[in-house]
Amino acid sequence: VKYLEALRITLLVEGEGSENAGSLCSCLGKVYEVQGKPDDALRMQKRALGVYRRLCGGEHPVVANVLNRVGLAYSRKGLLDDALKSYNEALGIYSRPHGEDHEGLALVLGNIA
């Protein structure tokens, strides 16, 4: 409930495209995931993904992190092809600047397994 209130205030003050809005959307997605609400989790993670893509561009590690969360939400909904697509995009982002030595790679690969 506090995250929803924080998001409401952030949207009023900073707008949908702010970094804080993206962060709060992602946090809400994690909360919904733990609560067993995969539809809400996916909606919030996709919202966060849109914010971060606009702010950081498509190749930023934070985008890869949220893509991993989107993949988890798809997986929990049984949409495994969509999950794999998100995971593979995240892997590509992590591996381009860092090669095989980025901790995010291990996280995503663990989720694929």
C-alpha positions in Angstrom: 0.0 0.0 0.0 2.9 2.4 0.8 4.4 1.8 -2.6 1.1 2.6 -4.3 0.9 5.9 -2.4 4.5 6.7 -3.2 3.9 6.0 -6.8 0.8 8.1 -6.9 2.7 11.1 -5.4 5.7 10.5 -7.6 3.5 10.6 -10.7 1.9 13.8 -9.6 5.2 15.5 -8.8 7.7 14.0 -11.2 5.6 12.4 -13.9 5.5 8.9 -15.4 8.9 9.2 -17.0 10.9 9.8 -13.9 13.5 7.4 -12.5 11.7 7.3 -9.2 8.5 6.2 -11.0 10.4 3.4 -12.8 11.9 2.3 -9.5 8.6 2.3 -7.7 6.9 0.4 -10.5 9.6 -2.3 -10.4 9.3 -2.5 -6.6 5.5 -2.9 -6.9 6.1 -5.6 -9.4 8.3 -7.5 -7.0 5.6 -7.1 -4.2 2.9 -8.4 -6.6 5.2 -11.3 -7.5 5.6 -12.3 -3.8 1.9 -11.9 -3.3 1.2 -14.4 -6.1 -0.3 -11.7 -8.5 1.5 -12.4 -11.7 -0.7 -10.3 -13.9 -0.1 -7.2 -11.7 3.6 -8.1 -11.4 4.0 -8.2 -15.2 2.1 -5.0 -15.7 4.3 -3.1 -13.2 7.5 -4.6 -14.6 6.5 -3.7 -18.1 5.7 -0.2 -17.0 9.2 0.1 -15.3 10.8 -1.3 -18.4 9.2 1.5 -20.5 10.5 4.1 -18.1 14.0 2.8 -18.0 14.2 2.3 -21.8 13.2 6.0 -22.3 15.6 7.2 -19.6 18.7 5.0 -20.1 18.4 3.6 -23.6 18.0 0.0 -24.5 21.5 -1.2 -23.6 21.7 -0.1 -19.9 22.1 -2.8 -17.2 19.1 -1.5 -15.4 17.0 -2.3 -18.5 18.5 -5.8 -18.5 17.6 -6.1 -14.8 14.0 -5.2 -15.4 13.8 -7.5 -18.5 14.9 -10.3 -16.2 12.0 -9.4 -13.9 9.6 -9.3 -16.9 10.9 -12.8 -17.8 10.1 -14.0 -14.2 6.6 -12.6 -14.4 6.0 -14.3 -17.8 7.4 -17.5 -16.4 5.1 -17.4 -13.4 2.2 -17.0 -15.8 3.3 -20.0 -17.8 4.2 -17.9 -20.8 7.6 -19.5 -21.3 8.3 -18.4 -24.8 7.7 -14.8 -23.8 9.9 -15.4 -20.7 12.7 -16.8 -22.8 12.5 -13.8 -25.1 12.9 -11.4 -22.2 15.7 -13.4 -20.7 17.6 -13.6 -23.9 17.3 -9.8 -24.4 18.6 -9.3 -20.9 21.5 -11.7 -21.6 22.4 -9.7 -24.7 22.5 -6.5 -22.8 24.6 -7.8 -20.0 27.1 -9.6 -22.2 27.8 -6.9 -24.8 29.9 -4.6 -22.6 31.0 -7.1 -20.0 31.5 -10.4 -21.8 30.7 -13.4 -19.7 31.8 -11.8 -16.5 28.8 -9.9 -15.4 26.9 -11.0 -12.3 23.6 -10.3 -14.1 24.4 -13.0 -16.6 24.5 -15.6 -13.8 21.2 -14.3 -12.4 19.4 -14.5 -15.8 20.9 -17.9 -16.6 19.7 -19.2 -13.3 16.2 -18.1 -14.1 16.3 -19.8 -17.5 17.4 -23.0 -16.0 
